[in-house]
Amino acid sequence: MERLNLLGISASFFLLSYIFNAFIRPADDKATQYKFFDIIPFVIIMGTSNLPVFISDFYVYKVALFVLFSAQSLYLLLERELDTNVLHLLAYLLAMLTLLSASLNVHIPLTVLNGANIILQATVIILQIRQYQATKLKQHKEIAEVYMIALIGVIVMSYGHSYFLINFGFIIYIVYQLSELLVLLKFYRASQVSIRTRLSDLENKFERTVEFEAKKRTSHMADKVEYIREKSQKDPMTKAYNRNGLVDIINDLINDSTVKIFSIAMFDIDHFKTINDTKGHIVGDECLKYLTYAFIANNRKTDYIGRYGGDEFVFIMPHVNAPGALDIAERMRLEIQTKSVPNFTISMGIATYPYDGRSFSSLLEVADTGLYAAKEAGRNNVKYRGNVFTTKK
C-alpha cells in the first residue's frame, strides 16, 4: 500500500472525527472537546500536498501528529474549558501556522520529532485516564484504552527502521482512529437512546401530572358543584331537603327504571302555631329540627326527608308499597308522640307511586288528602286516601 493512500485514509478519519465531535455530537466536556483539534492533521496533510515543498510524507504526518498532540495536551492541562468557537479558531490557526512554517522550510529534527510524539501521546493518555478518574464516565475509560493502540502505532512509526515497519505503524494508528470513531459512535447512539427514554419518561410524567391536575381540579369543581347543589336543595335550618330537592328526588325515582314502586308521607306538626305562640319561635324551630333528626335516625339511609314549607314535611320511601308506608308512618307517629321534647304530635297522609299518581303534584295531592283526613279525624293520625287496598284507611 502506498504511503499517500495511508495518509489519505488517516486524514479522512481525522476529518470524520472532527465533524462528528464538533457538529454531530457536540462535546460537553474537556475530555471530548479536545477532539476539535483533529482538524489540524487533516489541514496539514492536505495543505502540504498542494505546497511547492519537497517534504517526506512520513515527515509531514509526524509534524501533523506533533502539532495535534501538543494542542491536545495543553488543552487537557488547562484549568478551565474554552468556548467552542475559540477552540475552532485555535485549531485552524495552528494548522495555518504549521503550513506557513512548511512553506518557509522550517524543520524540526526527526529524532526530536519522534521522541516528542511518543512523549506527547503518552501525556494525552495519562490526562485521559485522569479525566476518567474525575468523571467516572465509561466513555472516557474506553477512549483512554483505545489510545494505547495509538501509542503503539506512534512508537512503531517513530522508530521503525524499514519501510515495512513505518507503514505498519501507519496502519496501527489508522486502526486506532477507526476504533476511536466506533467507540464514539457507540456512546453517541447510547446517549440518543437515553435521551429518547428520558424524553419519553418526561412526556409520561407530564401527561400523568396533567391528568392528575385535571382530575384534581375536576374533583374540586365537582365538590364545589355538589356543595352548591346541596345548598340549593337543603333547608338551612333543619338540613332536610327543601321543595326543589324533593321535586328532584321524586322525579329521579319516577325516571329510574329500577324503581317500580315508592311511597311518600306528607305530615305536619299538630297545633304548631300554638307551640310558637305559647313557647316561642325558638322552641318551634327546635321541634322542626327534632322532627328531621327523628326521621333520619329511625329509618333507612335510602329514605329522604324534606321540608315542603313551614311545618309541612314530606318523607320519601323508595321500594315501599302503601301498606308498608302506613306501618312506617304509624311507627314514626308513635316515636314523635312519646319522645319529642317539648311533647308534640304529627298527622300524616300517604301516597304510593304509580297507583296514586305518576308525577310529583299528583302524588302530593293524594298525600295531602290523607293529611287532611287525619286532621279531620282528630289529629295525631295516619290516613291513606289512595287507590291501593289496605286494611287501614
C-alpha positions as CSV (number, residue, x, y, z in Angstrom):
1,M,0.0,0.0,0.0
2,E,1.4,3.4,-1.0
3,R,2.1,5.9,1.8
4,L,0.0,8.5,0.1
5,N,-3.0,6.2,0.3
6,L,-2.3,5.6,4.0
7,L,-2.0,9.4,4.6
8,G,-5.3,10.0,2.7
9,I,-7.1,7.4,4.8
10,S,-5.8,8.7,8.0
11,A,-6.5,12.3,7.0
12,S,-10.1,11.2,6.2
13,F,-10.5,9.7,9.6
14,F,-9.2,12.9,11.2
15,L,-11.8,14.9,9.3
16,L,-14.6,12.4,10.3
17,S,-13.6,12.7,13.9
18,Y,-13.6,16.5,13.8
19,I,-17.0,16.6,12.1
20,F,-18.5,14.0,14.4
21,N,-17.4,15.7,17.6
22,A,-17.9,19.3,16.5
23,F,-21.2,19.1,14.7
24,I,-22.9,15.7,15.0
25,R,-22.2,15.1,18.7
26,P,-21.2,18.5,20.2
27,A,-18.8,17.8,23.0
28,D,-19.8,18.9,26.5
29,D,-16.6,18.4,28.5
30,K,-12.8,18.8,28.1
31,A,-12.3,15.1,27.8
32,T,-14.1,15.1,24.4
33,Q,-13.7,18.8,23.3
34,Y,-10.0,18.3,22.7
35,K,-11.1,16.2,19.6
36,F,-11.8,19.6,17.9
37,F,-8.1,19.7,17.2
38,D,-8.4,16.7,14.9
39,I,-8.9,19.2,12.1
40,I,-5.2,20.1,12.4
41,P,-3.7,16.9,10.8
42,F,-6.3,17.0,8.0
43,V,-5.5,20.6,7.1
44,I,-1.7,20.0,7.3
45,I,-1.7,16.8,5.3
46,M,-4.0,18.2,2.6
47,G,-2.3,21.6,2.6
48,T,1.3,20.3,2.2
49,S,0.3,18.1,-0.7
50,N,-0.6,21.3,-2.6
51,L,2.5,23.3,-1.5
52,P,5.6,23.5,-3.7
53,V,7.8,21.9,-1.0
54,F,9.9,18.8,-1.0
55,I,9.0,17.1,2.3
56,S,8.7,13.4,3.0
57,D,5.1,12.2,3.5
58,F,6.3,10.5,6.7
59,Y,7.7,13.7,8.0
60,V,4.5,15.7,7.2
61,Y,2.5,13.1,9.1
62,K,4.8,13.2,12.1
63,V,4.7,17.0,12.2
64,A,0.9,16.9,12.0
65,L,0.8,14.5,14.9
66,F,3.2,16.6,16.9
67,V,1.0,19.7,16.5
68,L,-2.1,17.7,17.3
69,F,-0.7,16.1,20.4
70,S,0.8,19.4,21.6
71,A,-2.6,21.2,21.3
72,Q,-4.5,18.3,22.9
73,S,-2.1,18.0,25.8
74,L,-2.1,21.8,26.5
75,Y,-5.9,21.9,26.4
76,L,-6.3,19.0,28.7
77,L,-3.8,20.6,31.1
78,L,-5.8,23.8,31.2
79,E,-7.8,24.5,34.5
80,R,-10.9,25.6,32.6
81,E,-12.8,24.9,29.4
82,L,-12.7,27.1,26.4
83,D,-15.6,28.3,24.3
84,T,-16.1,26.0,21.2
85,N,-15.7,28.9,18.8
86,V,-12.3,29.7,20.4
87,L,-11.3,26.0,20.0
88,H,-12.2,26.1,16.3
89,L,-10.2,29.3,15.8
90,L,-7.2,27.9,17.6
91,A,-7.3,24.6,15.6
92,Y,-7.3,26.4,12.3
93,L,-4.8,28.9,13.4
94,L,-2.3,26.2,14.5
95,A,-2.8,24.4,11.1
96,M,-2.2,27.5,9.1
97,L,0.9,28.4,11.1
98,T,2.3,24.9,10.5
99,L,1.6,25.2,6.8
100,L,3.4,28.6,6.8
101,S,6.4,27.0,8.6
102,A,6.5,24.2,6.0
103,S,6.4,26.7,3.1
104,L,9.4,28.6,4.8
105,N,11.3,25.3,5.1
106,V,11.3,25.4,8.9
107,H,12.2,21.8,10.0
108,I,12.2,20.0,13.4
109,P,15.0,17.3,13.7
110,L,13.4,13.9,13.0
111,T,14.8,12.4,16.2
112,V,13.3,15.2,18.3
113,L,10.0,14.8,16.4
114,N,9.9,11.1,17.0
115,G,10.7,11.3,20.8
116,A,8.3,14.3,21.3
117,N,5.4,12.4,19.6
118,I,5.8,9.4,21.9
119,I,6.0,11.6,25.0
120,L,3.1,13.8,23.9
121,Q,0.9,10.8,23.0
122,A,1.7,9.2,26.4
123,T,0.8,12.5,28.1
124,V,-2.6,12.6,26.3
125,I,-3.3,9.0,27.6
126,I,-2.4,9.9,31.1
127,L,-4.6,13.0,31.0
128,Q,-7.4,11.0,29.6
129,I,-7.1,8.5,32.5
130,R,-7.1,11.4,34.9
131,Q,-10.3,12.7,33.3
132,Y,-11.8,9.2,33.7
133,Q,-10.9,9.1,37.4
134,A,-12.5,12.5,37.9
135,T,-15.7,11.8,35.9
136,K,-16.0,8.0,36.2
137,L,-17.6,8.0,32.7
138,K,-17.2,4.8,30.9
139,Q,-16.7,6.6,27.6
140,H,-13.5,8.3,28.8
141,K,-12.2,5.0,30.1
142,E,-12.7,3.2,26.7
143,I,-11.2,6.1,24.8
144,A,-8.1,6.0,27.1
145,E,-7.8,2.3,26.4
146,V,-8.1,2.8,22.7
147,Y,-5.3,5.4,22.9
148,M,-2.9,2.6,23.8
149,I,-3.3,1.4,20.2
150,A,-2.3,4.9,19.1
151,L,0.8,4.9,21.3
152,I,1.9,1.6,19.8
153,G,1.4,2.9,16.3
154,V,3.4,6.1,17.1
155,I,6.2,4.1,18.6
156,V,6.4,1.7,15.7
157,M,6.1,4.6,13.2
158,S,8.8,6.6,15.0
159,Y,11.5,4.0,15.5
160,G,10.8,1.6,12.6
161,H,14.0,1.3,10.5
162,S,12.3,-0.2,7.5
163,Y,9.7,0.8,5.0
164,F,7.5,-2.1,6.2
165,L,7.7,-1.1,9.9
166,I,6.9,2.5,9.2
167,N,3.9,1.6,7.1
168,F,2.9,-0.9,9.8
169,G,3.0,1.9,12.3
170,F,0.7,3.9,10.0
171,I,-1.7,1.0,9.8
172,I,-1.8,0.6,13.6
173,Y,-2.6,4.3,14.0
174,I,-5.4,4.1,11.4
175,V,-6.8,1.1,13.3
176,Y,-6.8,3.3,16.5
177,Q,-8.6,6.1,14.6
178,L,-11.3,3.7,13.4
179,S,-11.6,2.1,16.8
180,E,-12.0,5.5,18.5
181,L,-14.7,6.5,15.9
182,L,-16.6,3.3,16.7
183,V,-16.3,3.9,20.5
184,L,-17.6,7.5,20.0
185,L,-20.4,6.3,17.7
186,K,-21.4,3.6,20.2
187,F,-21.7,6.1,23.1
188,Y,-23.5,8.6,20.8
189,R,-26.1,6.0,19.9
190,A,-26.4,5.1,23.6
191,S,-26.8,8.8,24.5
192,Q,-29.5,9.2,21.9
193,V,-31.4,6.1,23.3
194,S,-31.0,7.6,26.8
195,I,-32.3,11.0,25.6
196,R,-35.3,9.4,23.9
197,T,-36.0,7.4,27.0
198,R,-35.7,10.4,29.3
199,L,-38.0,12.4,26.9
200,S,-40.5,9.6,26.9
201,D,-40.4,9.4,30.7
202,L,-40.8,13.2,30.9
203,E,-43.7,13.1,28.5
204,N,-45.3,10.3,30.5
205,K,-44.6,12.2,33.7
206,F,-46.0,15.4,32.2
207,E,-49.1,13.5,31.0
208,R,-49.6,11.9,34.4
209,T,-49.1,15.3,36.1
210,V,-51.6,17.0,33.7
211,E,-54.0,14.1,34.2
212,F,-53.6,14.3,38.0
213,E,-54.1,18.1,38.0
214,A,-57.1,17.7,35.7
215,K,-58.7,15.1,37.9
216,K,-57.8,17.2,41.0
217,R,-59.4,20.3,39.5
218,T,-62.4,18.3,38.2
219,S,-62.8,16.7,41.6
220,H,-62.5,20.2,43.2
221,M,-65.1,21.6,40.8
222,A,-67.4,18.6,41.3
223,D,-67.1,19.1,45.1
224,K,-68.0,22.8,44.5
225,V,-70.9,21.9,42.3
226,E,-72.1,19.3,44.8
227,Y,-71.8,21.9,47.6
228,I,-73.7,24.5,45.6
229,R,-76.3,21.9,44.6
230,E,-76.7,20.7,48.2
231,K,-77.1,24.3,49.4
232,S,-79.7,24.9,46.8
233,Q,-81.6,21.8,47.7
234,K,-81.2,21.8,51.5
235,D,-83.2,23.7,54.1
236,P,-80.6,25.7,56.0
237,M,-82.2,25.3,59.4
238,T,-83.3,21.7,59.6
239,K,-80.8,20.3,57.0
240,A,-83.7,18.5,55.4
241,Y,-84.2,18.8,51.6
242,N,-86.2,21.8,50.5
243,R,-89.0,21.9,48.0
244,N,-86.6,21.9,45.0
245,G,-84.8,18.9,46.4
246,L,-88.0,17.0,47.0
247,V,-89.1,17.6,43.4
248,D,-85.7,16.4,42.0
249,I,-85.7,13.3,44.2
250,I,-89.2,12.2,43.2
251,N,-88.6,12.9,39.5
252,D,-85.4,10.9,39.7
253,L,-87.3,8.0,41.2
254,I,-90.0,8.2,38.6
255,N,-87.4,8.2,35.8
256,D,-85.4,5.3,37.3
257,S,-86.3,2.1,35.6
258,T,-85.1,0.0,38.5
259,V,-87.6,1.7,40.9
260,K,-91.0,0.1,40.3
261,I,-92.8,1.5,43.4
262,F,-92.3,4.1,46.1
263,S,-94.4,5.9,48.7
264,I,-94.4,9.3,50.2
265,A,-95.8,10.6,53.5
266,M,-96.8,14.2,53.9
267,F,-97.1,15.4,57.6
268,D,-97.0,18.4,59.8
269,I,-97.0,19.2,63.5
270,D,-100.3,19.4,65.2
271,H,-101.1,22.8,66.6
272,F,-97.7,24.2,65.6
273,K,-99.0,27.7,65.7
274,T,-99.9,27.2,69.4
275,I,-96.4,26.0,70.1
276,N,-94.9,29.1,68.5
277,D,-97.4,31.4,70.3
278,T,-97.0,29.9,73.8
279,K,-93.4,28.6,73.8
280,G,-91.8,30.9,71.3
281,H,-90.4,30.5,67.8
282,I,-87.1,29.2,69.0
283,V,-88.8,26.2,70.6
284,G,-90.9,25.8,67.4
285,D,-87.6,25.7,65.4
286,E,-86.2,23.1,67.8
287,C,-89.4,21.0,67.2
288,L,-88.8,21.2,63.4
289,K,-85.1,20.2,63.8
290,Y,-86.0,17.2,66.1
291,L,-88.6,16.1,63.6
292,T,-86.0,15.9,60.8
293,Y,-83.5,14.2,63.1
294,A,-86.1,11.6,64.2
295,F,-87.0,10.6,60.7
296,I,-83.3,10.3,59.6
297,A,-82.2,8.4,62.7
298,N,-85.0,5.9,62.7
299,N,-85.2,4.9,59.0
300,R,-83.1,3.7,56.1
301,K,-80.2,5.6,54.6
302,T,-82.0,5.3,51.3
303,D,-85.1,7.2,52.6
304,Y,-85.4,11.0,52.2
305,I,-86.9,13.7,54.4
306,G,-87.7,17.1,53.1
307,R,-89.3,20.3,54.4
308,Y,-92.1,21.3,52.0
309,G,-92.8,24.6,53.7
310,G,-93.5,25.9,57.2
311,D,-94.1,22.9,59.4
312,E,-95.0,20.6,56.5
313,F,-92.7,17.8,55.6
314,V,-92.5,15.0,53.0
315,F,-90.9,11.7,53.7
316,I,-89.9,9.6,50.7
317,M,-89.6,5.8,50.9
318,P,-88.2,4.1,47.8
319,H,-89.4,0.5,47.1
320,V,-92.1,0.7,49.7
321,N,-95.8,0.0,48.9
322,A,-98.9,1.6,50.6
323,P,-99.3,-1.0,53.4
324,G,-95.6,-0.7,54.2
325,A,-95.7,3.1,54.1
326,L,-98.7,3.0,56.6
327,D,-96.7,0.8,59.0
328,I,-93.6,3.1,58.8
329,A,-95.7,6.2,59.2
330,E,-97.5,4.8,62.2
331,R,-94.2,3.8,63.8
332,M,-92.9,7.3,63.3
333,R,-96.1,8.9,64.7
334,L,-95.7,6.9,67.9
335,E,-91.9,7.8,68.0
336,I,-92.7,11.5,67.9
337,Q,-95.6,11.3,70.3
338,T,-93.6,9.5,73.0
339,K,-90.1,11.0,72.6
340,S,-90.5,14.6,71.4
341,V,-89.4,17.4,73.8
342,P,-91.4,19.6,74.2
343,N,-94.1,16.9,73.5
344,F,-96.0,17.3,70.3
345,T,-97.8,15.1,67.7
346,I,-98.0,14.8,64.0
347,S,-100.6,14.0,61.4
348,M,-99.7,12.1,58.2
349,G,-101.1,11.3,54.8
350,I,-99.8,8.6,52.4
351,A,-99.5,8.3,48.6
352,T,-97.9,5.5,46.5
353,Y,-96.4,5.6,43.0
354,P,-97.6,4.6,40.4
355,Y,-101.1,3.8,41.7
356,D,-101.9,7.2,43.2
357,G,-100.1,9.3,40.6
358,R,-97.2,9.4,38.1
359,S,-96.0,12.9,38.9
360,F,-94.9,14.9,42.0
361,S,-98.0,17.1,42.0
362,S,-100.5,14.1,41.7
363,L,-98.8,12.2,44.4
364,L,-98.7,15.2,46.7
365,E,-102.4,15.8,46.1
366,V,-103.3,12.3,47.3
367,A,-100.9,12.6,50.3
368,D,-102.4,16.0,51.2
369,T,-105.9,14.5,51.0
370,G,-104.8,11.8,53.5
371,L,-103.2,14.5,55.8
372,Y,-106.5,16.5,55.7
373,A,-108.4,13.3,56.6
374,A,-106.0,12.7,59.6
375,K,-106.7,16.3,60.8
376,E,-110.5,15.7,60.4
377,A,-110.1,12.5,62.4
378,G,-108.8,14.4,65.4
379,R,-105.1,14.8,64.5
380,N,-102.2,12.5,65.7
381,N,-103.3,10.1,63.0
382,V,-102.1,8.4,59.7
383,K,-104.6,8.2,56.8
384,Y,-104.4,6.9,53.3
385,R,-106.9,8.0,50.6
386,G,-105.3,6.5,47.6
387,N,-106.2,3.7,45.1
388,V,-104.4,0.7,46.8
389,F,-106.5,-1.5,49.0
390,T,-105.3,-1.6,52.6
391,T,-106.7,-2.9,55.9
392,K,-106.3,0.6,57.3
393,K,-107.7,3.7,55.6
